[in-house]
């Protein structure tokens, strides 16, 4: 198993088993569940690094986690530490084995997704917890995804777990008016997970397909558990359209390929068809979310026969509606890129220059990379050079740095 495959496997198994153990130990003992899983993952890493990977690694690691959890239960229950929790959860040591059945695993994961998005937690804490518990993100990856720092993320996670200990929340899916609000939080966590895979903050990997597919798997779990939710269908459609283009974004030498130069014959027609079907399903009802609009934009790109045939007016109309739904300066950046296609680079530069002072975009490398490209198109070489250099200083991705240095060379 290659290192990146092992990392993906550990992420996948971590979310499944932590969720299951939280149902056994009780949500207030979430840290214990994480500790048990870390012990199991360490055992797997140690053994597999020096020998062959078992034929069924998921079953192997589940067995190890089960054994370690049982050891904790026997040891701690005798001391009385978790006896009440086990009683409240209706669990005895004799019924412990039944808790590890496959249907219990999937159900526990769905329930944990809702616990992580509980309204007692601030929004950013919900996202941090979802990315940590369900998706297996590291603290650094969470900080990058949420535009924060590691210290702040660690504090949020610690406060969230303390809330769980104090409130003794049940591992259950809400059946009241809070369901829709909780679903929004779950969808946002999945959306951020996909984004981290599609434009990774990892310095060595611009694209992390494992995270993209993990996000799609979680969204499918959500769709199966709660059918008839247009926003969930729209989110899945959006991810299908973007995932369809994954194979065409990087060339054989690991270099970034501009969207306008991508080989459209390499796009997955199956994923595009799935996206179209899901977007049709998402249109049922009167709900319009950011996922609907972003999916519609992605659909326009994916269904255009070539770059020149892109219907920019439709895309700009979607961005205009999107700007009404969410306050995000990146939307204006994207609209300026569209403007460059319809009215030329000078018009786009006029829109982008004021955005350099926006506090959320001062450290955003794509703003400078875009300005660099636009200034190069109008022949203002020194300004283009300055923006490309600024963009290089703002990204940690080696692939993006290589691409931008190529632009400087041009």
N, C-alpha and C positions, 0 to 999 in steps of 0.2 A: 504494500500500500504506500503510494507516494506521500510525501509530507503534506501537500495541500489536500490530498484525499483524506488523510488521517485527521487533519484539522476540521474538515467539513463533517466527517463522521462524528467526531467528538462534539461538535456544536449540536448536531442533530440529536444525538443520544442524550446530551446534557439536558436539553429542554424537556424531552420525553420523561426521563427518569426523575428529574427534580419535581416535575408536576405530579408524578405518581407518588413519590415519597411524601410530598406535602399533604396529600390526601391521607396518608398513613400516619404521619407524625402530627398533623395539624398545621395550618398555615402559620401559626405563631412560632412554629419551630422550623421555619423556612431555612434558617442558617444551617441547622443540623442536616436537612435534606441536601443542601449544597455540599456540605462537608463529605457526606457519604458518597455522593456522585464524584467529587474530586478524588477521593480515595480509589474508586473504581476506575476512573480514567487514568490515574497515575499507574495503577496496576497494569492496565492495558498497554499504556505507552512503554512501560519498562519491559514487559514480556515481549511485545510485538517488535520492539526495536532490535532485539537480539535473536528473534526467531520468526517463524512463519505466522502469518495472521490466520486465525481460525476460519474454517469454512463459512461459519455464520457469525460474524463479529458482533452483530446486534444481540443475538441470543447469548453470546459469551459474556458481553459486558453487562447485560441485564442480570445474568446469573450471579456475576460477581457483586453487583450492586445489591441484589437481593440478599446474598450471604452477609455482606457487610452491614446492611440495614438490620437484618435479623440479629446480628451480634450486638448492635447498638440497643435494640429493643430489649433483648434479654438482660444485657448489663444494666441499662438505665431503668428498665421497668422494675427490676429487683430493688433498685434504690428508690423507686417511687416517683422519679422525676417526670415520667411521661405517662404514668398509669391513668391519670384522669383524661389526658388527651386521647389515649387509645379507647377508653370507655365511651367518651363522647362521640368518637368516630365509628363506634359500633364494631371495633376490630379486636380480635383476640389473636394470640399467637397461633392458634389453630387455624384461623381463617386467613393468615398472612399470605399463604401461597396463592390464594384466589385473587389477591389484589394485583397480581402481576400478569393477569390475562390481558391479551392484546386489546380487547374492547375497553378494558379499564384504562389502559395507557392512553388511548386516543381521547377518551372522555375526560380524563384528568387534565390533559393538555389544554383542551378547550376550556375547561373550568378555570385553569390557572391563567389563561389569557384574560379572562374577565376579572380575576382577583387583582392582577397586575394593573388593571385599568379602573380600580375602585375609586369612586368619587371622593373618598376621604383624602386621597392623595392629590397634590398639585399636578397639573398636566405634565410638566417636565419630569416629575418623579415617576409618573405612570409610564412615560416613554422609556425612561432609563431602566426601570424595572422590567418592562417587557423585553427590551433588547438584551438585558442581562440574563433573566431567568428563562425566557422562552427561546431566544435566539442564540444564546451562548456568546454574546459580544464580550470583549474585554472592556475594561474601564476606559482605556484609551480610545477604542473604537466608538464607544458610546459618546465620549467627549467630542470626537470629531463629527459624529452624526448630528449631535445636538448643538454644535458650535459653542461648546463649553470647555472646561478644563478638567483634568482628572480629579483634582481635589474636590471640586464642586460636585462631581458625579458620585464620588465615594461618600460624601456627606448625604446626598439625596438617597442613595441606596440604604445607608445606615438608618436614616430617619424613617424610610418606608418600612423597613423590617421591624423597627421599634413600634411603629403604628400597628403592624400586624400582631406583635406580641401583646400590646396593650388592649387592642380591640377584640382579639381572638376571632378574626373573621372566618366564616365557613368557606370551604372550597365548593362554591356553587354558582350556577348561572342565574342572574337576576330574572325574575318573571314579572317585574312591575314596570313603572314608567321610566326607570333608570336604564332599562335595557338598551334603548337607542343611543343614549349618551355613552354607555360603556362600549357599544359596538363602534362608535366613532373613534374612541381611544385605541381599540384593538386594530382597527383599519390603519390608523396613523402609524402605529408601531410597525405594521407590516410594510407600509409604504416607505418608511425610513430604512428598513432592512433592505428592501429592493434597491433603493437609491445608493446605499453604501456598496452594494454589489456592482451596480451599473457604472458608478463613478467612484471607485474605491479611494479611501484616504490612505490605503497601504502604499508605501513608497515603491514597492516592487511590482505591484499588480494594479493596473488601471481598472481592469475588469475582474470581478470575483464572481464567476458563474455560480459557485456553490451558494452564495448568499442570495442571488437572484432566484434560484430554484427553490431555496428554503422558504423565501417569502411567498412564492407561488404555492408551495405546499401548504403553508399556514392559511393562506387565503382560501384554498380549496377546502380545508378543514372548516373554515368559517362558513363557506357557501353550503357545504353539506349539512352543517349543524343548524344553520339559519337560512333556509331557502327563501326566495322572494324578497331579498334585500337589494334594491337597485344599486346602492352605493358600493356594496361588496362586488356585485357583478361588474360595475364600472372599473373598480380597482383591478380586478382580475384581467379585464380587457386591456387596460393600460399596460399591465405587466406583460401580457402576451405580445402586444405590438412591439414593445421595447426588446423583449427577449428574442423576438424573431430576427432582430438585426445584430445579435451579439457576435455571430461568427464573422461579420463583415467589418467590424470596427477596428481590428488590429490585423496587420499583414503578417506574413510568415516570419518576418524578422523582428516582430514585436513592435513595429512602428504604428502610430495612430493614423487612421485613414479618415479624412474629412468626410462628413456626411454626403456632400455633393459628389464625392468620388467613390462612394461605396459601390461594390458589385451587387446589384439588386437580385441577381440570379442566386446569390448565396443566402438570401433572406428566406426564412422558414415559412412557406406558404401555409403549412398546417397551423402554425401558431397565429398567423394573420387571420385565417378563417375562424379560428377559435375566438380571437379578439373581436371580430365582426359579429359573431353570434352572441357573445357576451354583451357587447355594446347594445345590440338590439334588445336583449333581455333587460339591460339597465334602463332602457327608455320607457319601460312599463311603469306607469305611475306618474306623479307630478313632481318628483324630487330631482333637483339639479345640484350636483356637488362638484367640487373641484376635480374629483376623479372622472366624472362624466366629461368635463371639458378637456382635461389633459388626455383622456383616451381618444376623444374626437380629434384632437390635434395630431396625436400619434397615428390615428387611422388615416388621416389625410396624407401624411408622409408615406405610410406603408402601401397605400393603394395608388399613389401616383406612378404612372409607368416609368417616368424618369424625373430627375431633379427639375428640369426646365418646365415640366408640366404641373408642378406643385401648385395647388390652388391657394395662394398666399392670402387672398382676401378672406377665405373661410377660416383659415388659421388665425388671422388677426382678429376676426370677429369672436372667435373662441377666447383668445387672450383678453379681449376687452371685457367679456363677461367674467372671466377668471379674476381680473383685477377688481371687479365689484365684490367678489366673494372673499378674497384674501388680500391682505396688505403685504405684498412681497415685492421688493424692488427688482428681483430677478425677472419678474413678469415684464417689466418695462425694458429690461435688457433684451429679452427675447423678441419683444415687439420692434425694437430698434433693428434687430437682425432681419426681421421681415421687411422693414422699411427699406433696408439696403437692397432687397430684391425687387421691390416695387418702384422705388423712387431714386435709388442709387446710394452709394456710400456717403456722399456729403450730407444727405438728409439724415442718415443714421448717426453720423458723427455728431450732428447737432443735438440729437436726442440723448446720446450717451455721455457727452462731456459733463453735463450737470450731475450725472449719477456718480461721478468720481467723489463727490462730497457727501454722498449718502453714507451714514455710519455703518450700515450693514454691508456695504459694498467696498469699503476702503481696503479690505484685505481679501477681496474676491478676485482670484487670478483671471477668471474668464472675462471679466470686464476689460482688463488690460489686454488680454489676448485678442479679444474682439476689436478693440480700438486699434491695436497693432495691425491687424489684418485690414481694417478699413483704411487706415492711413497709408498702408502700402499700396492699396488699390488706387488711391488718388495721387500717388507719387511723392508723398511727404515722408521721405525715408527716415529722417532723424526722429520725427515723432513716432513713426512705426517702431524704430529700433528701441526708443525709450520705453514704450509700452510693452514690447516683447520682453525686455530685460526686467521690467517690473513684474510681469507675469511669472517669469522664471523664479524670481525671489519669493513668490507667494504660493508656489505649489511644491509639495514633497514628492510628487509622482515622477519617477525616473522616465516613464514613457512620455509624459507631458513635457518634461524638461527637454528631452531629446527632440520632440516635435518642434518646440519653440526655438531651440537652438538652430534647427533646420530653417526656420523662418528668418532668423537673424542672418544666416548664411546667404539666403536668397536676397 
